[in-house]
C-alpha cells in the first residue's frame, strides 16, 4: 500500500516538516515521487518512521544516556 505525506503524518505522528527534513538530512527515507514531486511512502517507510519516533521519544524522556 502507498501513503501520501498527509497519511503518513496521521499514521506516525511525525510532522510533514520533520519527514522532509529527515529525508534530506539523514537520507534513511526514500519515498517514491510522482512527476509533480508528490511523495508516496510504503509500509516499510511507515514502520521505520514509527520506530524512529519511538526512539526519539526515549531520548527526549531519558536524555542522551540511552544504552
VOKOLGU-889207 format. One record per residue: residue in one letter; residue number from 1; x, y, z of N, C-alpha, C in turn. Coordinates in nm, 2 decimals. Each point is the difference from the previous one (the first is absolute). Layout:
<pts>
pt residuo=a num=NUM n.east=X n.north=Y n.up=Z ca.east=X ca.north=Y ca.up=Z c.east=X c.north=Y c.up=Z;
...
</pts>
This chain:
<pts>
pt residuo=x num=1 n.east=0.08 n.north=-0.12 n.up=0.00 ca.east=-0.08 ca.north=0.12 ca.up=0.00 c.east=0.09 c.north=0.12 c.up=0.00;
pt residuo=x num=2 n.east=-0.05 n.north=0.11 n.up=-0.07 ca.east=0.08 ca.north=0.12 ca.up=0.00 c.east=-0.08 c.north=0.11 c.up=0.07;
pt residuo=x num=3 n.east=0.08 n.north=0.09 n.up=0.07 ca.east=-0.06 ca.north=0.10 ca.up=0.08 c.east=0.06 c.north=0.14 c.up=-0.04;
pt residuo=x num=4 n.east=-0.09 n.north=0.10 n.up=0.00 ca.east=0.04 ca.north=0.14 ca.up=-0.02 c.east=0.07 c.north=0.05 c.up=0.13;
pt residuo=x num=5 n.east=0.06 n.north=0.11 n.up=-0.01 ca.east=0.07 ca.north=0.06 ca.up=0.11 c.east=-0.11 c.north=0.03 c.up=0.11;
pt residuo=x num=6 n.east=-0.12 n.north=0.04 n.up=-0.03 ca.east=-0.10 ca.north=0.03 ca.up=0.10 c.east=-0.04 c.north=-0.12 c.up=0.07;
pt residuo=x num=7 n.east=-0.01 n.north=-0.11 n.up=-0.07 ca.east=-0.04 ca.north=-0.13 ca.up=0.06 c.east=0.11 c.north=-0.05 c.up=0.09;
pt residuo=x num=8 n.east=0.13 n.north=0.02 n.up=-0.04 ca.east=0.11 ca.north=-0.04 ca.up=0.09 c.east=0.00 c.north=0.08 c.up=0.13;
pt residuo=x num=9 n.east=-0.02 n.north=0.13 n.up=-0.02 ca.east=-0.01 ca.north=0.09 ca.up=0.12 c.east=-0.10 c.north=-0.06 c.up=0.10;
pt residuo=x num=10 n.east=-0.12 n.north=-0.04 n.up=-0.05 ca.east=-0.10 ca.north=-0.05 ca.up=0.09 c.east=0.03 c.north=-0.13 c.up=0.06;
pt residuo=x num=11 n.east=0.07 n.north=-0.09 n.up=-0.08 ca.east=0.03 ca.north=-0.13 ca.up=0.05 c.east=0.12 c.north=0.00 c.up=0.10;
pt residuo=x num=12 n.east=0.09 n.north=0.09 n.up=-0.02 ca.east=0.13 ca.north=0.00 ca.up=0.08 c.east=0.00 c.north=0.10 c.up=0.11;
pt residuo=x num=13 n.east=-0.07 n.north=0.11 n.up=-0.02 ca.east=0.02 ca.north=0.11 ca.up=0.09 c.east=0.12 c.north=0.09 c.up=-0.02;
pt residuo=x num=14 n.east=0.07 n.north=-0.03 n.up=-0.11 ca.east=0.11 ca.north=0.08 ca.up=-0.04 c.east=-0.04 c.north=0.11 c.up=-0.09;
pt residuo=x num=15 n.east=0.04 n.north=0.12 n.up=0.02 ca.east=-0.05 ca.north=0.12 ca.up=-0.08 c.east=0.05 c.north=-0.01 c.up=-0.14;
pt residuo=x num=16 n.east=-0.07 n.north=0.06 n.up=-0.10 ca.east=0.05 ca.north=0.01 ca.up=-0.14 c.east=0.13 c.north=0.07 c.up=0.00;
pt residuo=x num=17 n.east=0.02 n.north=0.10 n.up=0.08 ca.east=0.12 ca.north=0.08 ca.up=0.00 c.east=0.12 c.north=-0.10 c.up=0.04;
pt residuo=x num=18 n.east=-0.02 n.north=-0.08 n.up=0.10 ca.east=0.10 ca.north=-0.10 ca.up=0.05 c.east=0.03 c.north=-0.10 c.up=-0.11;
pt residuo=x num=19 n.east=-0.11 n.north=-0.05 n.up=-0.06 ca.east=0.02 ca.north=-0.10 ca.up=-0.11 c.east=0.09 c.north=0.05 c.up=-0.11;
pt residuo=x num=20 n.east=-0.03 n.north=0.12 n.up=-0.04 ca.east=0.08 ca.north=0.06 ca.up=-0.11 c.east=0.15 c.north=0.02 c.up=0.04;
pt residuo=x num=21 n.east=0.01 n.north=0.05 n.up=0.13 ca.east=0.14 ca.north=0.03 ca.up=0.05 c.east=0.08 c.north=-0.13 c.up=0.02;
pt residuo=x num=22 n.east=-0.07 n.north=-0.10 n.up=0.05 ca.east=0.07 ca.north=-0.13 ca.up=0.02 c.east=0.04 c.north=-0.06 c.up=-0.13;
pt residuo=x num=23 n.east=-0.09 n.north=0.01 n.up=-0.10 ca.east=0.03 ca.north=-0.05 ca.up=-0.13 c.east=0.13 c.north=0.06 c.up=-0.06;
pt residuo=x num=24 n.east=0.00 n.north=0.14 n.up=0.02 ca.east=0.11 ca.north=0.07 ca.up=-0.06 c.east=0.13 c.north=-0.01 c.up=0.08;
pt residuo=x num=25 n.east=-0.01 n.north=0.01 n.up=0.13 ca.east=0.12 ca.north=0.00 ca.up=0.09 c.east=0.06 c.north=-0.14 c.up=0.03;
pt residuo=x num=26 n.east=-0.09 n.north=-0.10 n.up=0.03 ca.east=0.05 ca.north=-0.13 ca.up=0.04 c.east=-0.01 c.north=-0.10 c.up=-0.11;
pt residuo=x num=27 n.east=-0.07 n.north=0.02 n.up=-0.10 ca.east=-0.01 ca.north=-0.09 ca.up=-0.12 c.east=-0.03 c.north=-0.14 c.up=0.03;
pt residuo=x num=28 n.east=-0.08 n.north=-0.03 n.up=0.11 ca.east=-0.05 ca.north=-0.13 ca.up=0.02 c.east=-0.13 c.north=-0.03 c.up=-0.05;
pt residuo=x num=29 n.east=-0.07 n.north=0.10 n.up=-0.06 ca.east=-0.12 ca.north=-0.01 ca.up=-0.07 c.east=0.02 c.north=0.02 c.up=-0.14;
pt residuo=x num=30 n.east=-0.07 n.north=-0.08 n.up=-0.08 ca.east=0.01 ca.north=0.02 ca.up=-0.15 c.east=-0.14 c.north=-0.02 c.up=-0.06;
pt residuo=x num=31 n.east=-0.09 n.north=0.10 n.up=0.03 ca.east=-0.14 ca.north=-0.02 ca.up=-0.05 c.east=0.00 c.north=0.01 c.up=-0.15;
pt residuo=x num=32 n.east=-0.09 n.north=-0.07 n.up=-0.07 ca.east=-0.02 ca.north=0.02 ca.up=-0.14 c.east=-0.06 c.north=0.13 c.up=-0.03;
pt residuo=x num=33 n.east=0.03 n.north=0.06 n.up=-0.11 ca.east=-0.05 ca.north=0.13 ca.up=-0.04 c.east=-0.08 c.north=-0.01 c.up=-0.14;
pt residuo=x num=34 n.east=-0.11 n.north=0.07 n.up=0.00 ca.east=-0.07 ca.north=0.02 ca.up=-0.13 c.east=0.07 c.north=0.11 c.up=-0.08;
pt residuo=x num=35 n.east=-0.04 n.north=0.01 n.up=-0.12 ca.east=0.06 ca.north=0.11 ca.up=-0.09 c.east=-0.02 c.north=0.14 c.up=0.06;
pt residuo=x num=36 n.east=-0.11 n.north=0.02 n.up=0.08 ca.east=-0.02 ca.north=0.13 ca.up=0.06 c.east=0.07 c.north=0.02 c.up=0.13;
pt residuo=x num=37 n.east=0.08 n.north=-0.10 n.up=0.04 ca.east=0.08 ca.north=0.01 ca.up=0.12 c.east=-0.06 c.north=-0.05 c.up=0.13;
pt residuo=x num=38 n.east=-0.13 n.north=-0.04 n.up=-0.01 ca.east=-0.07 ca.north=-0.06 ca.up=0.12 c.east=0.07 c.north=-0.13 c.up=0.04;
pt residuo=x num=39 n.east=0.02 n.north=-0.01 n.up=0.13 ca.east=0.06 ca.north=-0.12 ca.up=0.06 c.east=-0.10 c.north=-0.11 c.up=0.03;
pt residuo=x num=40 n.east=0.04 n.north=-0.12 n.up=-0.02 ca.east=-0.09 ca.north=-0.11 ca.up=0.05 c.east=0.09 c.north=-0.10 c.up=0.07;
pt residuo=x num=41 n.east=-0.04 n.north=-0.04 n.up=0.12 ca.east=0.07 ca.north=-0.08 ca.up=0.09 c.east=-0.06 c.north=-0.14 c.up=0.00;
pt residuo=x num=42 n.east=0.08 n.north=-0.11 n.up=0.02 ca.east=-0.06 ca.north=-0.13 ca.up=0.01 c.east=0.00 c.north=-0.05 c.up=0.15;
pt residuo=x num=43 n.east=-0.04 n.north=-0.12 n.up=0.02 ca.east=-0.02 ca.north=-0.06 ca.up=0.14 c.east=0.14 c.north=0.00 c.up=0.07;
pt residuo=x num=44 n.east=0.11 n.north=-0.03 n.up=-0.07 ca.east=0.12 ca.north=0.00 ca.up=0.07 c.east=0.05 c.north=0.14 c.up=0.04;
pt residuo=x num=45 n.east=-0.03 n.north=0.10 n.up=-0.07 ca.east=0.03 ca.north=0.14 ca.up=0.04 c.east=-0.08 c.north=0.03 c.up=0.12;
pt residuo=x num=46 n.east=-0.13 n.north=-0.03 n.up=0.01 ca.east=-0.08 ca.north=0.03 ca.up=0.11 c.east=0.05 c.north=-0.08 c.up=0.13;
pt residuo=x num=47 n.east=0.04 n.north=-0.12 n.up=-0.02 ca.east=0.06 ca.north=-0.08 ca.up=0.11 c.east=0.13 c.north=0.07 c.up=0.06;
pt residuo=x num=48 n.east=0.08 n.north=0.04 n.up=-0.09 ca.east=0.13 ca.north=0.06 ca.up=0.03 c.east=-0.03 c.north=0.13 c.up=0.08;
pt residuo=x num=49 n.east=-0.09 n.north=0.08 n.up=-0.05 ca.east=-0.04 ca.north=0.13 ca.up=0.06 c.east=-0.06 c.north=-0.02 c.up=0.14;
pt residuo=x num=50 n.east=-0.08 n.north=-0.10 n.up=0.02 ca.east=-0.06 ca.north=-0.03 ca.up=0.13 c.east=0.11 c.north=-0.03 c.up=0.10;
pt residuo=x num=51 n.east=0.10 n.north=-0.08 n.up=-0.04 ca.east=0.11 ca.north=-0.04 ca.up=0.08 c.east=0.09 c.north=0.12 c.up=0.04;
pt residuo=x num=52 n.east=0.03 n.north=0.08 n.up=-0.10 ca.east=0.08 ca.north=0.12 ca.up=0.02 c.east=-0.07 c.north=0.09 c.up=0.10;
pt residuo=x num=53 n.east=-0.13 n.north=0.02 n.up=-0.02 ca.east=-0.07 ca.north=0.08 ca.up=0.09 c.east=0.01 c.north=-0.05 c.up=0.15;
pt residuo=x num=54 n.east=-0.02 n.north=-0.13 n.up=0.01 ca.east=0.01 ca.north=-0.06 ca.up=0.13 c.east=0.14 c.north=0.02 c.up=0.06;
pt residuo=x num=55 n.east=0.10 n.north=-0.01 n.up=-0.07 ca.east=0.14 ca.north=0.02 ca.up=0.04 c.east=0.02 c.north=0.14 c.up=0.04;
pt residuo=x num=56 n.east=-0.05 n.north=0.10 n.up=-0.08 ca.east=0.01 ca.north=0.14 ca.up=0.03 c.east=-0.07 c.north=0.03 c.up=0.14;
pt residuo=x num=57 n.east=-0.12 n.north=-0.06 n.up=0.02 ca.east=-0.07 ca.north=0.02 ca.up=0.13 c.east=0.08 c.north=-0.05 c.up=0.11;
pt residuo=x num=58 n.east=0.07 n.north=-0.11 n.up=-0.01 ca.east=0.08 ca.north=-0.06 ca.up=0.11 c.east=0.12 c.north=0.09 c.up=0.03;
pt residuo=x num=59 n.east=0.06 n.north=0.05 n.up=-0.11 ca.east=0.12 ca.north=0.09 ca.up=0.02 c.east=-0.05 c.north=0.13 c.up=0.07;
pt residuo=x num=60 n.east=-0.11 n.north=0.06 n.up=-0.04 ca.east=-0.06 ca.north=0.12 ca.up=0.06 c.east=-0.04 c.north=-0.03 c.up=0.15;
pt residuo=x num=61 n.east=-0.05 n.north=-0.11 n.up=0.03 ca.east=-0.04 ca.north=-0.04 ca.up=0.13 c.east=0.11 c.north=-0.02 c.up=0.09;
pt residuo=x num=62 n.east=0.10 n.north=-0.07 n.up=-0.04 ca.east=0.11 ca.north=-0.04 ca.up=0.09 c.east=0.14 c.north=0.07 c.up=-0.03;
pt residuo=x num=63 n.east=0.00 n.north=0.08 n.up=-0.10 ca.east=0.12 ca.north=0.07 ca.up=-0.03 c.east=0.09 c.north=-0.09 c.up=-0.09;
pt residuo=x num=64 n.east=0.13 n.north=0.04 n.up=-0.01 ca.east=0.09 ca.north=-0.06 ca.up=-0.09 c.east=0.05 c.north=-0.13 c.up=0.05;
pt residuo=x num=65 n.east=-0.03 n.north=-0.04 n.up=0.13 ca.east=0.05 ca.north=-0.12 ca.up=0.06 c.east=-0.08 c.north=-0.13 c.up=-0.03;
pt residuo=x num=66 n.east=-0.03 n.north=-0.02 n.up=-0.13 ca.east=-0.07 ca.north=-0.12 ca.up=-0.05 c.east=0.10 c.north=-0.10 c.up=-0.03;
pt residuo=x num=67 n.east=-0.02 n.north=-0.12 n.up=0.05 ca.east=0.10 ca.north=-0.11 ca.up=-0.02 c.east=-0.07 c.north=-0.11 c.up=-0.07;
</pts>
